[in-house]
Amino acid sequence: RVPKYIFRHNDVSHLRELLQRSDPSVPKIVAFETVHSMDGKAFGCVGGYIASTSSLIDTVRSYAAGFIFTTSLPPMLLAGALESVRILKSAEGRVLRRQHQRNVKLMRQMLMDAGLPVVHCPSHIIPVRVADAAKNTEVCDELMSRHNIYVQAINYPTVPRGEELLRIAPTPHHTPQMMNYFLENLLVTWKQVGLELKPHSSAECNFCRRPLHFEVMSEREKSYFSGLSKLVSAQA
């Protein structure tokens, strides 16, 4: 039977310590997922797949109980996953990625500047901590029914009680006008349900809850959103 060792989440030092204890002549597989659960899911598809060598894929297919006792993904979902990878590897994908990163950075900073409790996340997901399941659901419902804005409310058991949050996911195709409309109505709804704003919000680490400081924008990114400040001022 092959021995298994578990290293602490995202703790490279602990992983190195475990590897140093092991026989260097024995092949090893390090399995990890640094962006996961509510902070991940960047591809617009359903289900998962293994990207590896044919030998490892065949091993999983033959021995993994989780694979044996389930069914394969439907062909249209597989085609969607392959097309997502193809686009991201292309010139079009590189442009979309830059636009996506700019939009995420801008949206995060807008939320923080408005005093909303943004939680740090290394992916494109922007979690905003509500810490109250009923109010979290109410914010989500109000945004949808009154303003035609869909945001997912994440409650227990998906997250621990007291960690309820809104899961905001900007796309490359959201415009500054759309993001300003979203923020304006989120703030109205936030106050309506009795949630408080922070005077000077900053993103927080998921673990230690200390503020994280982001470089807001490069000059190139500022030029991309050159009309935003005028738009915000005009609608304030």
Contacts in CASP RR format, 6 or more apart in sequence:
PFRMAT RR
TARGET T0000
AUTHOR 0000-0000-0000
METHOD contacts of the structure
MODEL  1
RVPKYIFRHNDVSHLRELLQRSDPSVPKIVAFETVHSMDGKAFGCVGGYI
ASTSSLIDTVRSYAAGFIFTTSLPPMLLAGALESVRILKSAEGRVLRRQH
QRNVKLMRQMLMDAGLPVVHCPSHIIPVRVADAAKNTEVCDELMSRHNIY
VQAINYPTVPRGEELLRIAPTPHHTPQMMNYFLENLLVTWKQVGLELKPH
SSAECNFCRRPLHFEVMSEREKSYFSGLSKLVSAQA
5 18 0 8 1.000
5 22 0 8 1.000
7 14 0 8 1.000
7 15 0 8 1.000
7 18 0 8 1.000
8 14 0 8 1.000
10 34 0 8 1.000
15 30 0 8 1.000
19 28 0 8 1.000
22 28 0 8 1.000
34 122 0 8 1.000
35 122 0 8 1.000
35 123 0 8 1.000
37 158 0 8 1.000
38 125 0 8 1.000
38 127 0 8 1.000
38 154 0 8 1.000
38 158 0 8 1.000
38 159 0 8 1.000
38 165 0 8 1.000
38 167 0 8 1.000
39 121 0 8 1.000
39 122 0 8 1.000
39 123 0 8 1.000
39 125 0 8 1.000
39 127 0 8 1.000
40 123 0 8 1.000
40 125 0 8 1.000
41 125 0 8 1.000
42 123 0 8 1.000
42 124 0 8 1.000
43 81 0 8 1.000
43 84 0 8 1.000
44 84 0 8 1.000
45 77 0 8 1.000
45 80 0 8 1.000
45 81 0 8 1.000
45 84 0 8 1.000
46 73 0 8 1.000
46 77 0 8 1.000
47 73 0 8 1.000
47 77 0 8 1.000
48 73 0 8 1.000
48 81 0 8 1.000
49 73 0 8 1.000
49 78 0 8 1.000
49 81 0 8 1.000
50 56 0 8 1.000
50 57 0 8 1.000
50 60 0 8 1.000
60 67 0 8 1.000
61 67 0 8 1.000
73 81 0 8 1.000
87 93 0 8 1.000
87 96 0 8 1.000
88 96 0 8 1.000
88 97 0 8 1.000
96 172 0 8 1.000
97 172 0 8 1.000
99 172 0 8 1.000
99 173 0 8 1.000
100 124 0 8 1.000
100 170 0 8 1.000
100 171 0 8 1.000
100 172 0 8 1.000
101 124 0 8 1.000
102 217 0 8 1.000
102 221 0 8 1.000
102 224 0 8 1.000
102 225 0 8 1.000
103 170 0 8 1.000
103 171 0 8 1.000
103 172 0 8 1.000
103 174 0 8 1.000
103 179 0 8 1.000
104 124 0 8 1.000
104 126 0 8 1.000
104 170 0 8 1.000
105 214 0 8 1.000
105 216 0 8 1.000
105 217 0 8 1.000
105 221 0 8 1.000
106 176 0 8 1.000
106 179 0 8 1.000
106 217 0 8 1.000
106 221 0 8 1.000
106 225 0 8 1.000
106 228 0 8 1.000
107 126 0 8 1.000
107 168 0 8 1.000
107 170 0 8 1.000
107 174 0 8 1.000
107 179 0 8 1.000
107 183 0 8 1.000
108 118 0 8 1.000
108 126 0 8 1.000
108 203 0 8 1.000
108 214 0 8 1.000
109 214 0 8 1.000
109 216 0 8 1.000
109 217 0 8 1.000
110 179 0 8 1.000
110 180 0 8 1.000
110 183 0 8 1.000
111 118 0 8 1.000
111 126 0 8 1.000
111 128 0 8 1.000
111 168 0 8 1.000
111 183 0 8 1.000
111 201 0 8 1.000
112 118 0 8 1.000
112 201 0 8 1.000
112 202 0 8 1.000
112 203 0 8 1.000
113 201 0 8 1.000
114 183 0 8 1.000
114 187 0 8 1.000
114 197 0 8 1.000
114 201 0 8 1.000
115 197 0 8 1.000
115 198 0 8 1.000
115 199 0 8 1.000
115 200 0 8 1.000
115 201 0 8 1.000
116 128 0 8 1.000
116 186 0 8 1.000
116 187 0 8 1.000
116 190 0 8 1.000
116 197 0 8 1.000
116 198 0 8 1.000
116 201 0 8 1.000
117 128 0 8 1.000
117 129 0 8 1.000
117 198 0 8 1.000
117 201 0 8 1.000
117 204 0 8 1.000
118 126 0 8 1.000
118 127 0 8 1.000
118 128 0 8 1.000
118 129 0 8 1.000
118 201 0 8 1.000
118 202 0 8 1.000
118 203 0 8 1.000
118 204 0 8 1.000
119 127 0 8 1.000
119 128 0 8 1.000
119 129 0 8 1.000
119 165 0 8 1.000
119 203 0 8 1.000
119 204 0 8 1.000
119 206 0 8 1.000
120 203 0 8 1.000
120 204 0 8 1.000
120 205 0 8 1.000
120 206 0 8 1.000
120 212 0 8 1.000
121 127 0 8 1.000
121 206 0 8 1.000
124 169 0 8 1.000
124 170 0 8 1.000
125 167 0 8 1.000
125 168 0 8 1.000
125 169 0 8 1.000
126 167 0 8 1.000
126 168 0 8 1.000
126 169 0 8 1.000
126 170 0 8 1.000
127 154 0 8 1.000
127 165 0 8 1.000
127 166 0 8 1.000
127 167 0 8 1.000
127 168 0 8 1.000
128 165 0 8 1.000
128 166 0 8 1.000
128 168 0 8 1.000
129 163 0 8 1.000
129 164 0 8 1.000
129 165 0 8 1.000
129 204 0 8 1.000
130 136 0 8 1.000
130 139 0 8 1.000
130 153 0 8 1.000
130 164 0 8 1.000
130 165 0 8 1.000
130 166 0 8 1.000
130 195 0 8 1.000
131 162 0 8 1.000
131 163 0 8 1.000
131 164 0 8 1.000
131 165 0 8 1.000
132 162 0 8 1.000
132 164 0 8 1.000
132 195 0 8 1.000
133 155 0 8 1.000
133 156 0 8 1.000
133 161 0 8 1.000
133 162 0 8 1.000
133 164 0 8 1.000
135 193 0 8 1.000
135 194 0 8 1.000
135 195 0 8 1.000
136 153 0 8 1.000
136 154 0 8 1.000
136 155 0 8 1.000
136 164 0 8 1.000
136 165 0 8 1.000
136 166 0 8 1.000
137 153 0 8 1.000
137 155 0 8 1.000
138 193 0 8 1.000
139 151 0 8 1.000
139 153 0 8 1.000
139 166 0 8 1.000
139 186 0 8 1.000
139 189 0 8 1.000
139 190 0 8 1.000
139 193 0 8 1.000
139 195 0 8 1.000
140 151 0 8 1.000
140 152 0 8 1.000
140 153 0 8 1.000
140 166 0 8 1.000
142 189 0 8 1.000
142 192 0 8 1.000
142 193 0 8 1.000
143 149 0 8 1.000
143 150 0 8 1.000
143 151 0 8 1.000
143 185 0 8 1.000
143 186 0 8 1.000
143 189 0 8 1.000
144 150 0 8 1.000
144 151 0 8 1.000
146 185 0 8 1.000
146 189 0 8 1.000
147 181 0 8 1.000
147 185 0 8 1.000
147 189 0 8 1.000
149 181 0 8 1.000
149 182 0 8 1.000
149 185 0 8 1.000
149 186 0 8 1.000
151 166 0 8 1.000
151 167 0 8 1.000
151 168 0 8 1.000
151 186 0 8 1.000
152 166 0 8 1.000
152 167 0 8 1.000
153 164 0 8 1.000
153 166 0 8 1.000
153 167 0 8 1.000
154 164 0 8 1.000
154 165 0 8 1.000
154 166 0 8 1.000
154 167 0 8 1.000
155 164 0 8 1.000
156 162 0 8 1.000
156 164 0 8 1.000
159 165 0 8 1.000
170 179 0 8 1.000
176 225 0 8 1.000
176 227 0 8 1.000
176 228 0 8 1.000
176 231 0 8 1.000
177 231 0 8 1.000
180 228 0 8 1.000
180 231 0 8 1.000
180 232 0 8 1.000
180 235 0 8 1.000
184 235 0 8 1.000
187 197 0 8 1.000
190 197 0 8 1.000
191 197 0 8 1.000
202 211 0 8 1.000
202 212 0 8 1.000
202 213 0 8 1.000
203 211 0 8 1.000
203 212 0 8 1.000
203 213 0 8 1.000
203 214 0 8 1.000
204 210 0 8 1.000
204 211 0 8 1.000
204 212 0 8 1.000
205 212 0 8 1.000
217 225 0 8 1.000
END
